[in-house]
Amino acid sequence: MPTLGVLDTTAATLTGEMQARLDTLVIRFVAELPDPPRVRLIIADDFPRAAAKARDRAVEKSNDEPAPETYNVQKPDGAVTVALTVNTAEGVDVVLPTALLQIDDEIVDRTVLHEAQHVRLHQHAGSAFAAHRRVPGFDTPDDLAWEFLWLAENAVDEYRCELSLYNRELADVEPPNGGELGELEAIVANFDAARASYQRRGDLMRLYHTAFQVLQRLGVFLADTAARIVTGPDELVAPWRSEPSVRHAVALLREMPDSGSAVSDEDLTAVAVQFGRQLRQALRVHGRMDYYFVGGRSQRYLKVLR
């Protein structure tokens, strides 16, 4: 059986029980990978710092600024990032916090297998992240600032990874419940909080950063929910029929294959553009804001709508 390129636990404090759990996880993780020798699995006590270092090694970045010393794991709605996969010049880095080895087996397994699907996209099936940069002659559409496109590409990858887990029965699909409907409401509520802060402080840059953090969280939520609906029984659809953003996400993403099938950069970009437009519409509807080019695309402007 192929072995992992690098298992880096130098920044991890592991008990014997945690090491045993890690050994089992690595076997399942490696079995999912097209090219295990070009993968480095990093386990770290200080996950934010290790994740920031991995992001700084990324081949593709959404901007040219150096990565901060720590990765912001906190989501606007209180959710927390517990894993990161990054494509580097040497291969693919997957970073996990040591603390993950101390929680429920099912959650740990799901997290590791989800990240393995990201590796599959990078190594075999085509990652949507930065796909537009790999399409010759592509130019961002006039109605879509680049921030929407990057967030959309991230969401497309999330959909394909989640779809893989469900298609291959690596994760259970259960009907959404009231709590998950409430999760959507909790995410959207952060737009209101951002607007209220702006009205008090008048800090437009702070509003911009917060609004796009919320939009990123919303995009991933829509992608994850779409994957569950597409692969689940009919009753999965019913609770979401009254939510246009979910219906639109399903319509846009349902033809995308999982991580087992290759997709061209052109096709990934085309879907991401459409999903990016949905995210802009979500910013208008849920956030009561708009963000667009002005001055012949020389500048971008965030407008608070009435």
DOVEXNU-469416 format. One record per residue (C-alpha): residue number from 0; z, y negated, x. Coordinates in nm, 3 decimals, padded with zeros to 5 digits. Layout:
N
<rec num="NUM" c3="Z" c2="Y" c1="X"/>
...
//
This chain:
306
<rec num="0" c3="00.000" c2="00.000" c1="00.000"/>
<rec num="1" c3="-00.086" c2="-00.348" c1="00.140"/>
<rec num="2" c3="00.210" c2="-00.549" c1="00.261"/>
<rec num="3" c3="00.301" c2="-00.910" c1="00.208"/>
<rec num="4" c3="00.186" c2="-01.150" c1="00.478"/>
<rec num="5" c3="00.529" c2="-01.312" c1="00.522"/>
<rec num="6" c3="00.860" c2="-01.270" c1="00.342"/>
<rec num="7" c3="01.058" c2="-01.574" c1="00.453"/>
<rec num="8" c3="01.429" c2="-01.555" c1="00.375"/>
<rec num="9" c3="01.547" c2="-01.762" c1="00.671"/>
<rec num="10" c3="01.669" c2="-02.037" c1="00.436"/>
<rec num="11" c3="01.832" c2="-01.797" c1="00.190"/>
<rec num="12" c3="02.185" c2="-01.664" c1="00.165"/>
<rec num="13" c3="02.149" c2="-01.312" c1="00.026"/>
<rec num="14" c3="02.414" c2="-01.060" c1="-00.071"/>
<rec num="15" c3="02.334" c2="-00.690" c1="-00.045"/>
<rec num="16" c3="02.273" c2="-00.674" c1="-00.421"/>
<rec num="17" c3="02.041" c2="-00.975" c1="-00.411"/>
<rec num="18" c3="01.846" c2="-00.824" c1="-00.121"/>
<rec num="19" c3="01.803" c2="-00.502" c1="-00.318"/>
<rec num="20" c3="01.672" c2="-00.695" c1="-00.618"/>
<rec num="21" c3="01.435" c2="-00.888" c1="-00.394"/>
<rec num="22" c3="01.300" c2="-00.566" c1="-00.240"/>
<rec num="23" c3="01.217" c2="-00.435" c1="-00.588"/>
<rec num="24" c3="01.056" c2="-00.764" c1="-00.692"/>
<rec num="25" c3="00.840" c2="-00.774" c1="-00.381"/>
<rec num="26" c3="00.691" c2="-00.434" c1="-00.465"/>
<rec num="27" c3="00.590" c2="-00.554" c1="-00.813"/>
<rec num="28" c3="00.471" c2="-00.887" c1="-00.677"/>
<rec num="29" c3="00.250" c2="-00.735" c1="-00.406"/>
<rec num="30" c3="00.092" c2="-00.494" c1="-00.655"/>
<rec num="31" c3="-00.051" c2="-00.797" c1="-00.840"/>
<rec num="32" c3="-00.210" c2="-00.967" c1="-00.540"/>
<rec num="33" c3="-00.578" c2="-00.940" c1="-00.441"/>
<rec num="34" c3="-00.502" c2="-01.018" c1="-00.075"/>
<rec num="35" c3="-00.129" c2="-00.971" c1="00.001"/>
<rec num="36" c3="-00.152" c2="-01.034" c1="00.378"/>
<rec num="37" c3="-00.254" c2="-01.394" c1="00.303"/>
<rec num="38" c3="00.054" c2="-01.464" c1="00.089"/>
<rec num="39" c3="00.385" c2="-01.601" c1="00.205"/>
<rec num="40" c3="00.685" c2="-01.554" c1="-00.027"/>
<rec num="41" c3="00.959" c2="-01.802" c1="00.054"/>
<rec num="42" c3="01.315" c2="-01.758" c1="-00.079"/>
<rec num="43" c3="01.535" c2="-02.063" c1="-00.023"/>
<rec num="44" c3="01.882" c2="-02.183" c1="-00.116"/>
<rec num="45" c3="01.752" c2="-02.542" c1="-00.123"/>
<rec num="46" c3="01.453" c2="-02.486" c1="-00.351"/>
<rec num="47" c3="01.362" c2="-02.857" c1="-00.396"/>
<rec num="48" c3="01.331" c2="-02.907" c1="-00.020"/>
<rec num="49" c3="01.140" c2="-02.582" c1="00.040"/>
<rec num="50" c3="00.905" c2="-02.661" c1="-00.249"/>
<rec num="51" c3="00.839" c2="-03.009" c1="-00.111"/>
<rec num="52" c3="00.746" c2="-02.863" c1="00.228"/>
<rec num="53" c3="00.508" c2="-02.617" c1="00.061"/>
<rec num="54" c3="00.341" c2="-02.893" c1="-00.140"/>
<rec num="55" c3="00.290" c2="-03.092" c1="00.179"/>
<rec num="56" c3="00.091" c2="-02.795" c1="00.315"/>
<rec num="57" c3="-00.136" c2="-02.782" c1="00.009"/>
<rec num="58" c3="-00.511" c2="-02.782" c1="00.067"/>
<rec num="59" c3="-00.568" c2="-02.995" c1="-00.243"/>
<rec num="60" c3="-00.343" c2="-03.278" c1="-00.361"/>
<rec num="61" c3="-00.376" c2="-03.512" c1="-00.655"/>
<rec num="62" c3="-00.313" c2="-03.806" c1="-00.421"/>
<rec num="63" c3="-00.304" c2="-03.867" c1="-00.047"/>
<rec num="64" c3="00.058" c2="-03.976" c1="-00.028"/>
<rec num="65" c3="00.289" c2="-03.755" c1="00.180"/>
<rec num="66" c3="00.511" c2="-03.524" c1="-00.022"/>
<rec num="67" c3="00.871" c2="-03.642" c1="-00.071"/>
<rec num="68" c3="01.147" c2="-03.461" c1="00.115"/>
<rec num="69" c3="01.260" c2="-03.292" c1="-00.207"/>
<rec num="70" c3="01.061" c2="-03.165" c1="-00.504"/>
<rec num="71" c3="01.172" c2="-03.296" c1="-00.842"/>
<rec num="72" c3="01.261" c2="-02.981" c1="-01.038"/>
<rec num="73" c3="01.392" c2="-03.164" c1="-01.346"/>
<rec num="74" c3="01.162" c2="-03.193" c1="-01.648"/>
<rec num="75" c3="01.196" c2="-03.486" c1="-01.891"/>
<rec num="76" c3="01.322" c2="-03.259" c1="-02.171"/>
<rec num="77" c3="01.587" c2="-03.091" c1="-01.956"/>
<rec num="78" c3="01.381" c2="-02.788" c1="-01.848"/>
<rec num="79" c3="01.391" c2="-02.695" c1="-01.479"/>
<rec num="80" c3="01.116" c2="-02.573" c1="-01.244"/>
<rec num="81" c3="01.220" c2="-02.241" c1="-01.086"/>
<rec num="82" c3="00.907" c2="-02.149" c1="-00.888"/>
<rec num="83" c3="00.611" c2="-02.307" c1="-00.713"/>
<rec num="84" c3="00.279" c2="-02.164" c1="-00.591"/>
<rec num="85" c3="00.063" c2="-02.365" c1="-00.351"/>
<rec num="86" c3="-00.275" c2="-02.290" c1="-00.191"/>
<rec num="87" c3="-00.266" c2="-02.372" c1="00.182"/>
<rec num="88" c3="-00.510" c2="-02.345" c1="00.469"/>
<rec num="89" c3="-00.333" c2="-02.027" c1="00.587"/>
<rec num="90" c3="-00.316" c2="-01.860" c1="00.246"/>
<rec num="91" c3="-00.094" c2="-01.900" c1="-00.060"/>
<rec num="92" c3="00.274" c2="-01.998" c1="-00.048"/>
<rec num="93" c3="00.507" c2="-01.893" c1="-00.331"/>
<rec num="94" c3="00.851" c2="-02.054" c1="-00.329"/>
<rec num="95" c3="01.147" c2="-01.919" c1="-00.527"/>
<rec num="96" c3="01.512" c2="-02.032" c1="-00.532"/>
<rec num="97" c3="01.772" c2="-01.787" c1="-00.408"/>
<rec num="98" c3="01.968" c2="-01.841" c1="-00.730"/>
<rec num="99" c3="01.685" c2="-01.679" c1="-00.927"/>
<rec num="100" c3="01.802" c2="-01.343" c1="-00.791"/>
<rec num="101" c3="02.132" c2="-01.381" c1="-00.974"/>
<rec num="102" c3="02.004" c2="-01.417" c1="-01.330"/>
<rec num="103" c3="01.870" c2="-01.179" c1="-01.595"/>
<rec num="104" c3="01.627" c2="-00.916" c1="-01.466"/>
<rec num="105" c3="01.371" c2="-00.984" c1="-01.740"/>
<rec num="106" c3="01.358" c2="-01.356" c1="-01.658"/>
<rec num="107" c3="01.326" c2="-01.291" c1="-01.285"/>
<rec num="108" c3="01.051" c2="-01.033" c1="-01.335"/>
<rec num="109" c3="00.858" c2="-01.264" c1="-01.565"/>
<rec num="110" c3="00.886" c2="-01.558" c1="-01.326"/>
<rec num="111" c3="00.766" c2="-01.358" c1="-01.026"/>
<rec num="112" c3="00.479" c2="-01.197" c1="-01.217"/>
<rec num="113" c3="00.371" c2="-01.536" c1="-01.353"/>
<rec num="114" c3="00.354" c2="-01.679" c1="-01.002"/>
<rec num="115" c3="00.155" c2="-01.372" c1="-00.895"/>
<rec num="116" c3="-00.109" c2="-01.470" c1="-01.151"/>
<rec num="117" c3="-00.135" c2="-01.812" c1="-00.986"/>
<rec num="118" c3="-00.200" c2="-01.632" c1="-00.658"/>
<rec num="119" c3="-00.471" c2="-01.426" c1="-00.831"/>
<rec num="120" c3="-00.639" c2="-01.747" c1="-00.947"/>
<rec num="121" c3="-00.639" c2="-01.893" c1="-00.597"/>
<rec num="122" c3="-00.756" c2="-01.573" c1="-00.428"/>
<rec num="123" c3="-00.996" c2="-01.427" c1="-00.680"/>
<rec num="124" c3="-01.049" c2="-01.581" c1="-01.023"/>
<rec num="125" c3="-01.078" c2="-01.952" c1="-00.943"/>
<rec num="126" c3="-00.799" c2="-02.204" c1="-00.989"/>
<rec num="127" c3="-00.871" c2="-02.502" c1="-01.213"/>
<rec num="128" c3="-00.654" c2="-02.723" c1="-00.995"/>
<rec num="129" c3="-00.887" c2="-02.963" c1="-00.809"/>
<rec num="130" c3="-01.192" c2="-02.775" c1="-00.944"/>
<rec num="131" c3="-01.363" c2="-03.107" c1="-01.017"/>
<rec num="132" c3="-01.356" c2="-03.188" c1="-00.644"/>
<rec num="133" c3="-01.552" c2="-02.870" c1="-00.576"/>
<rec num="134" c3="-01.829" c2="-02.952" c1="-00.823"/>
<rec num="135" c3="-02.117" c2="-03.130" c1="-00.644"/>
<rec num="136" c3="-02.187" c2="-03.473" c1="-00.788"/>
<rec num="137" c3="-01.901" c2="-03.467" c1="-01.039"/>
<rec num="138" c3="-01.764" c2="-03.804" c1="-01.142"/>
<rec num="139" c3="-01.467" c2="-03.862" c1="-01.370"/>
<rec num="140" c3="-01.593" c2="-03.962" c1="-01.718"/>
<rec num="141" c3="-01.559" c2="-04.327" c1="-01.817"/>
<rec num="142" c3="-01.312" c2="-04.240" c1="-02.094"/>
<rec num="143" c3="-01.085" c2="-04.026" c1="-01.877"/>
<rec num="144" c3="-00.869" c2="-04.163" c1="-01.597"/>
<rec num="145" c3="-00.816" c2="-03.910" c1="-01.318"/>
<rec num="146" c3="-00.447" c2="-03.855" c1="-01.404"/>
<rec num="147" c3="-00.545" c2="-03.682" c1="-01.729"/>
<rec num="148" c3="-00.787" c2="-03.454" c1="-01.548"/>
<rec num="149" c3="-00.532" c2="-03.337" c1="-01.292"/>
<rec num="150" c3="-00.277" c2="-03.263" c1="-01.564"/>
<rec num="151" c3="-00.540" c2="-03.079" c1="-01.767"/>
<rec num="152" c3="-00.642" c2="-02.863" c1="-01.470"/>
<rec num="153" c3="-00.279" c2="-02.766" c1="-01.422"/>
<rec num="154" c3="-00.253" c2="-02.673" c1="-01.792"/>
<rec num="155" c3="-00.570" c2="-02.459" c1="-01.778"/>
<rec num="156" c3="-00.420" c2="-02.257" c1="-01.492"/>
<rec num="157" c3="-00.095" c2="-02.216" c1="-01.685"/>
<rec num="158" c3="-00.284" c2="-02.085" c1="-01.985"/>
<rec num="159" c3="-00.473" c2="-01.825" c1="-01.780"/>
<rec num="160" c3="-00.156" c2="-01.707" c1="-01.606"/>
<rec num="161" c3="00.034" c2="-01.669" c1="-01.933"/>
<rec num="162" c3="-00.267" c2="-01.502" c1="-02.092"/>
<rec num="163" c3="-00.264" c2="-01.244" c1="-01.812"/>
<rec num="164" c3="00.100" c2="-01.155" c1="-01.876"/>
<rec num="165" c3="00.033" c2="-01.097" c1="-02.245"/>
<rec num="166" c3="-00.304" c2="-00.922" c1="-02.209"/>
<rec num="167" c3="-00.163" c2="-00.676" c1="-01.958"/>
<rec num="168" c3="00.167" c2="-00.638" c1="-02.145"/>
<rec num="169" c3="00.367" c2="-00.775" c1="-01.856"/>
<rec num="170" c3="00.557" c2="-00.994" c1="-02.104"/>
<rec num="171" c3="00.650" c2="-00.959" c1="-02.469"/>
<rec num="172" c3="00.487" c2="-01.176" c1="-02.734"/>
<rec num="173" c3="00.722" c2="-01.269" c1="-03.015"/>
<rec num="174" c3="00.656" c2="-01.506" c1="-03.307"/>
<rec num="175" c3="00.760" c2="-01.866" c1="-03.233"/>
<rec num="176" c3="01.085" c2="-01.961" c1="-03.401"/>
<rec num="177" c3="01.239" c2="-02.287" c1="-03.514"/>
<rec num="178" c3="01.384" c2="-02.340" c1="-03.168"/>
<rec num="179" c3="01.039" c2="-02.347" c1="-03.013"/>
<rec num="180" c3="00.916" c2="-02.593" c1="-03.274"/>
<rec num="181" c3="01.220" c2="-02.795" c1="-03.177"/>
<rec num="182" c3="01.120" c2="-02.767" c1="-02.811"/>
<rec num="183" c3="00.796" c2="-02.949" c1="-02.887"/>
<rec num="184" c3="00.989" c2="-03.218" c1="-03.070"/>
<rec num="185" c3="01.227" c2="-03.250" c1="-02.775"/>
<rec num="186" c3="00.938" c2="-03.300" c1="-02.533"/>
<rec num="187" c3="00.770" c2="-03.562" c1="-02.752"/>
<rec num="188" c3="01.101" c2="-03.745" c1="-02.804"/>
<rec num="189" c3="01.096" c2="-03.840" c1="-02.437"/>
<rec num="190" c3="00.804" c2="-04.072" c1="-02.505"/>
<rec num="191" c3="01.027" c2="-04.271" c1="-02.741"/>
<rec num="192" c3="01.301" c2="-04.283" c1="-02.478"/>
<rec num="193" c3="01.050" c2="-04.410" c1="-02.218"/>
<rec num="194" c3="00.926" c2="-04.682" c1="-02.453"/>
<rec num="195" c3="01.282" c2="-04.791" c1="-02.533"/>
<rec num="196" c3="01.360" c2="-04.817" c1="-02.162"/>
<rec num="197" c3="01.047" c2="-05.025" c1="-02.110"/>
<rec num="198" c3="01.146" c2="-05.263" c1="-02.389"/>
<rec num="199" c3="01.485" c2="-05.315" c1="-02.224"/>
<rec num="200" c3="01.371" c2="-05.340" c1="-01.862"/>
<rec num="201" c3="01.007" c2="-05.444" c1="-01.878"/>
<rec num="202" c3="00.931" c2="-05.204" c1="-01.591"/>
<rec num="203" c3="00.570" c2="-05.094" c1="-01.652"/>
<rec num="204" c3="00.550" c2="-04.873" c1="-01.342"/>
<rec num="205" c3="00.860" c2="-04.683" c1="-01.450"/>
<rec num="206" c3="00.703" c2="-04.635" c1="-01.793"/>
<rec num="207" c3="00.383" c2="-04.506" c1="-01.632"/>
<rec num="208" c3="00.562" c2="-04.245" c1="-01.421"/>
<rec num="209" c3="00.785" c2="-04.127" c1="-01.706"/>
<rec num="210" c3="00.499" c2="-04.111" c1="-01.957"/>
<rec num="211" c3="00.288" c2="-03.890" c1="-01.731"/>
<rec num="212" c3="00.584" c2="-03.665" c1="-01.649"/>
<rec num="213" c3="00.629" c2="-03.611" c1="-02.022"/>
<rec num="214" c3="00.256" c2="-03.558" c1="-02.065"/>
<rec num="215" c3="00.253" c2="-03.295" c1="-01.790"/>
<rec num="216" c3="00.537" c2="-03.110" c1="-01.961"/>
<rec num="217" c3="00.356" c2="-03.135" c1="-02.294"/>
<rec num="218" c3="00.031" c2="-03.002" c1="-02.145"/>
<rec num="219" c3="00.202" c2="-02.695" c1="-02.000"/>
<rec num="220" c3="00.387" c2="-02.633" c1="-02.326"/>
<rec num="221" c3="00.062" c2="-02.649" c1="-02.524"/>
<rec num="222" c3="-00.109" c2="-02.412" c1="-02.279"/>
<rec num="223" c3="00.177" c2="-02.160" c1="-02.288"/>
<rec num="224" c3="00.191" c2="-02.172" c1="-02.667"/>
<rec num="225" c3="-00.186" c2="-02.129" c1="-02.695"/>
<rec num="226" c3="-00.171" c2="-01.815" c1="-02.480"/>
<rec num="227" c3="00.094" c2="-01.665" c1="-02.705"/>
<rec num="228" c3="-00.101" c2="-01.745" c1="-03.020"/>
<rec num="229" c3="-00.432" c2="-01.610" c1="-02.887"/>
<rec num="230" c3="-00.283" c2="-01.276" c1="-02.785"/>
<rec num="231" c3="-00.024" c2="-01.233" c1="-03.057"/>
<rec num="232" c3="-00.028" c2="-01.114" c1="-03.417"/>
<rec num="233" c3="-00.151" c2="-01.336" c1="-03.699"/>
<rec num="234" c3="00.200" c2="-01.449" c1="-03.789"/>
<rec num="235" c3="00.215" c2="-01.634" c1="-03.459"/>
<rec num="236" c3="-00.033" c2="-01.889" c1="-03.591"/>
<rec num="237" c3="00.143" c2="-01.977" c1="-03.915"/>
<rec num="238" c3="00.430" c2="-02.192" c1="-03.777"/>
<rec num="239" c3="00.184" c2="-02.404" c1="-03.580"/>
<rec num="240" c3="-00.083" c2="-02.470" c1="-03.843"/>
<rec num="241" c3="00.072" c2="-02.807" c1="-03.925"/>
<rec num="242" c3="00.071" c2="-02.915" c1="-03.557"/>
<rec num="243" c3="-00.273" c2="-03.055" c1="-03.462"/>
<rec num="244" c3="-00.204" c2="-03.065" c1="-03.088"/>
<rec num="245" c3="-00.141" c2="-02.689" c1="-03.078"/>
<rec num="246" c3="-00.447" c2="-02.610" c1="-03.294"/>
<rec num="247" c3="-00.665" c2="-02.819" c1="-03.064"/>
<rec num="248" c3="-00.522" c2="-02.652" c1="-02.753"/>
<rec num="249" c3="-00.599" c2="-02.307" c1="-02.894"/>
<rec num="250" c3="-00.954" c2="-02.412" c1="-02.984"/>
<rec num="251" c3="-01.019" c2="-02.549" c1="-02.634"/>
<rec num="252" c3="-00.860" c2="-02.270" c1="-02.431"/>
<rec num="253" c3="-00.915" c2="-01.949" c1="-02.624"/>
<rec num="254" c3="-01.247" c2="-01.868" c1="-02.452"/>
<rec num="255" c3="-01.094" c2="-01.894" c1="-02.106"/>
<rec num="256" c3="-01.034" c2="-01.550" c1="-01.948"/>
<rec num="257" c3="-00.714" c2="-01.446" c1="-01.777"/>
<rec num="258" c3="-00.661" c2="-01.414" c1="-01.403"/>
<rec num="259" c3="-00.858" c2="-01.090" c1="-01.389"/>
<rec num="260" c3="-01.196" c2="-01.259" c1="-01.435"/>
<rec num="261" c3="-01.360" c2="-01.519" c1="-01.213"/>
<rec num="262" c3="-01.457" c2="-01.857" c1="-01.360"/>
<rec num="263" c3="-01.684" c2="-02.108" c1="-01.188"/>
<rec num="264" c3="-01.560" c2="-02.450" c1="-01.084"/>
<rec num="265" c3="-01.817" c2="-02.603" c1="-01.319"/>
<rec num="266" c3="-01.682" c2="-02.415" c1="-01.621"/>
<rec num="267" c3="-01.320" c2="-02.484" c1="-01.526"/>
<rec num="268" c3="-01.395" c2="-02.854" c1="-01.490"/>
<rec num="269" c3="-01.577" c2="-02.870" c1="-01.823"/>
<rec num="270" c3="-01.276" c2="-02.724" c1="-02.006"/>
<rec num="271" c3="-01.034" c2="-02.944" c1="-01.813"/>
<rec num="272" c3="-01.227" c2="-03.256" c1="-01.912"/>
<rec num="273" c3="-01.195" c2="-03.163" c1="-02.279"/>
<rec num="274" c3="-00.827" c2="-03.079" c1="-02.242"/>
<rec num="275" c3="-00.775" c2="-03.404" c1="-02.054"/>
<rec num="276" c3="-00.917" c2="-03.592" c1="-02.352"/>
<rec num="277" c3="-00.670" c2="-03.409" c1="-02.573"/>
<rec num="278" c3="-00.387" c2="-03.521" c1="-02.344"/>
<rec num="279" c3="-00.505" c2="-03.880" c1="-02.370"/>
<rec num="280" c3="-00.504" c2="-03.846" c1="-02.749"/>
<rec num="281" c3="-00.154" c2="-03.697" c1="-02.731"/>
<rec num="282" c3="-00.041" c2="-04.000" c1="-02.531"/>
<rec num="283" c3="-00.177" c2="-04.223" c1="-02.806"/>
<rec num="284" c3="-00.036" c2="-04.026" c1="-03.098"/>
<rec num="285" c3="00.299" c2="-03.905" c1="-02.962"/>
<rec num="286" c3="00.361" c2="-04.168" c1="-02.698"/>
<rec num="287" c3="00.203" c2="-04.465" c1="-02.877"/>
<rec num="288" c3="00.048" c2="-04.562" c1="-02.545"/>
<rec num="289" c3="-00.302" c2="-04.561" c1="-02.401"/>
<rec num="290" c3="-00.424" c2="-04.546" c1="-02.043"/>
<rec num="291" c3="-00.777" c2="-04.634" c1="-01.951"/>
<rec num="292" c3="-01.018" c2="-04.790" c1="-01.704"/>
<rec num="293" c3="-01.069" c2="-05.167" c1="-01.702"/>
<rec num="294" c3="-01.294" c2="-05.391" c1="-01.495"/>
<rec num="295" c3="-01.577" c2="-05.143" c1="-01.461"/>
<rec num="296" c3="-01.344" c2="-04.859" c1="-01.355"/>
<rec num="297" c3="-01.203" c2="-05.066" c1="-01.070"/>
<rec num="298" c3="-00.855" c2="-05.060" c1="-01.227"/>
<rec num="299" c3="-00.651" c2="-04.857" c1="-01.472"/>
<rec num="300" c3="-00.428" c2="-05.002" c1="-01.742"/>
<rec num="301" c3="-00.135" c2="-04.864" c1="-01.941"/>
<rec num="302" c3="-00.109" c2="-05.028" c1="-02.282"/>
<rec num="303" c3="00.184" c2="-04.992" c1="-02.519"/>
<rec num="304" c3="00.049" c2="-04.957" c1="-02.872"/>
<rec num="305" c3="00.211" c2="-05.107" c1="-03.178"/>
//
